[in-house]
Amino acid sequence: MGFEANQKQVRLLLSNAVYEIPRNQRRYVWTKANWQALYDDICFVVNTPQYNKDHFIGSVVLQNNGSKDNVDHYTIIDGQQRIITISLFLAAIMQILKDLTLQKDFNGMKKFLISTNIKDEDECIINSDFHLSISRFIEEICDWGNQYESLKSQLNKIIIEPKVDKPILDCLLFYYEVLRGLPKEDVLRIRDGIIKTNYIDIKAESDEDSYTIFEILNARGQPLEDHELLKNYIMRYTTPKKKKNIDAVKTDWENIIDR
């Protein structure tokens, strides 16, 4: 098995990159308890200077898919729940900065959620074939010109699949609500605490290594269900050469699970 591991900060994870969520990954399953725990951990770090340490979120396993138009592309093998949650947390902070008309701070955060290639084209850092509303929510909030009275109402207007993406919407609104009313200094400290959060960056060298590491690390966080482990095993050995066949297999699997 070949891979490399390094300790990095989230600000480096979410810079000039696009993360693909592969078909073997489970849906977004984090709940309010997970969101609250992350928020409490970040607040503890930023409000306890004598602690003198940054937050740590464990490992993130990626497969490098190369660079396209000067933007690095990766497949997420392990760490989807954390990457999505942190991205939505930052999106909520951006909306607060928009509410407070702090445009310079707002503009400075955009690079953590939107990657711009050498052709000056923007792309959301999260690319999920299943949770399609993630990129739509982030792109909506990252446009300074988009102003509205109610964030919840606006996001409900643009959600693509309400049943599937309700956890995504709930997560973003959870962080938005807990941040509303805080002094701007507190919001900025929380922002700094998130982007300075440490993680172990693990990059696998092959598809086989990626799936193997995924299985080894599955016990972290919420345990995978039997059908999710089975899905990972099947997808490892049945990857077709043609992309359209990959989509067909993914669709067939989701239909089976839904039934």
N, C-alpha and C positions, 0 to 999 in steps of 0.2 A: 504494500500500500504506500502511495506517495502523496505527501502533502506538506505544506509549510504553515507554521503558526506564529503569530506575532500579536503583542498587545497593542491596541490602538484606541483612539477616542472616536466617539460617534461622529464628530465633525468631519473626520476623514472617511468614515463609512458612507456618509450622505453627501458626498461631494463629487460632482462630475461623473456620475455613474447611473446606470439603469439596472434594476433588479427584477428578473423574471421569476415568477412563481410557477414551478413545474407541475405537471399533471399528477405526480405521485403525492403531492402535499395535501394535507387535510385542509378543510375550510377554516376560516378565522373563528376561533372558539374561546378567546379570552373574554372574561366577564368583568363586571364591576369590581369584584374582589381583586382581580389582577390589576385593573386600572388604578384602583385606589392604592394598592401596595406600591406600585411604581411611583405614583405621585408622592406618597408619604416618604419613600426612600429619597427621592430627589429633594424634597423640602427639608428632610433631616440634614442632608449634606450641605445645602446652601445656608441653612439657618444655624448650623453648629460649626463655626469656623475652627474651633479648637479640635474638632475631629480630624481636620487636615487631610482628608482623603476624598477622592472623587468616587461616585457610585460605580458599581461593577455589575454587568448584566450577564456574565458568562461568555460562552462561545457562540460565534456565528460561522457556519460552514458554507462556503461559496464555491462554485465552479466557475472559473474564468472563461468567458465566451469570446474574449478578445475586444478590441476597440473598434468602434464604428463612428466615423466622422469626429474623432477626438473625444468620444465618450466611452468609458469602459462599461461593458455589459457582463453581468453575472447571473447565474442561476442560483437561487437560494436553496440550499440543501437542508440546513437546520437553522432556525432563527426567524422564520416567517412571522410568528406571532409578535416577537419583540420589535422587528423592523417595522411592521405595519403599525403597531401601537405607538412607537416613538414618532413615526411620521405623522400620525393623526394628532398626537400631543403637540407637535411643533406647528401643525396646521391650525390648531385651536389657538395657540399663542399668536400666530400671525393675524388671526381674526381679531383678537384682543388689541393688538397693536394698530390694526386698521380702525377699530372702534375709538381708540385713543388718539387717532390721527398722528401716530409716530411713524411717518413714512420712511425716514432713513433707517430706523431699526427694522421696519417691515421689509424694505428692499434688501437689507443685509442678510435676512434669513431665507430669502427666496432660493438661494443656491443650494440649500439643504433639502429642498423638495422638488425643484425643477432643474433638470440638467439642460444646458444649452450647448449644441454641437457647433462645429466649426462653420456650419452654414447658417448660424444664427437661428436655428430651429429649436424650439422648446419641447421637452418630453418629461413627463412625470417620472420620478425615480422608481415608482412601483408600477410594474406591468403585470397585472393578474388577468388571466383568461376567465377566471371564475367570478371574482369580486370586481366587476367592471366599474362600480361606482367610486372606487378609491381614487383613481386618477381624475375622475370628473369632480369630486369634492375638492381635491387639492388644487386643481387648476382653477376652479371657481374662486377659492379663497385667495390664491396667489395673484389674482388680478386686482390691483389697487382700485381700478375703476368700478369694480362691482360693489355697489353699496345697497344695503337693504335693511329694513327695520328688524327683521327676525331671521337669524341664521337658520333656525330649525325649519321654518316655513320654506326658505329658499332651498335648502338641501333636500327637503321632501319633494320639491318641484322637479329637481334634476336627478333624483335617484333612479337607477335603471331597473333593478329588480328588488323591490322592497322586501320581499320575503328572504331573499338570499343575503342582501346587504344591510339588513337591520342592525346586526352587531357592529358593522363599520360605522353606521350613522350614530348609534348609541355611544360608541367609544368617543367619537369626535365631540359630540354634544356634552358628554360627561366632563371632559377636560375643559371645554368652553365654559360650562356652568361653574366649575370649581375655581376658575381663574377670574371670572367676572367679579368686579368690585374690589379686587386686590389693587393696592397701589402699584403704579407702573414700575417702581424700583423692585418690588417683589416679583413681578412678572418677568422682568429682565434677569433677575438672579436665577429664577427657575429655568429660563431659557439657557443661561450659561451652564447651569447644572446638567441639563440634558446633553448639550453638545460636548461637554467635557466628560461624559460618562465613558468608562473604560469597558472594553470587551476583548476577547481573544479572537483574532481574525484567522480563520483556518481556510485555506484554499486547497481544494482537491485537484489532482492532476488528470483524472479520468472519470468517465461515467460510472464505472464499476466501483472506484474508490468513493465516489460521492454517495452512491446508494448504501455502501457498507458503513460509512461514517454516520449516515442518517439513522441506520438501525442501531448502531452502538449508542448514539446519543438520545434515542427516542424516550428513554426513561426520564429525561429532564423535563421540567414543566408539567403539563397535564399528560398523563399516560395515554399512549395511542391505543385505540380500540383494535380488536382482532382484525376487523375488516380493513383498517388503515394499514396495519402491518402486511396483510395479504396483498393489498393494493401495491404497496412499495415493492414487494417481492415480484409480483407479476409484471409491473412496469419495468423492472430492472432487466428482465429477460425477453420482453416482447416489444422493444422499441423498433418500429418500422422505419424504413429509410425515407419514406415520403411523409412530408409534414401533414398532408391531408389525412393520411391514415392514423397519424398520432392523434389528431383531433377527433377522429371517429372512435378510436379506442377510449379516449377520455370521456366522450359523450356517452358511449355505451356503459362505461363504468358508473358514471353519475346516475344514469337511468336505473341501473340495478340497485344502487344505494337508495335512491328515492323511493323505489318500490318496497 
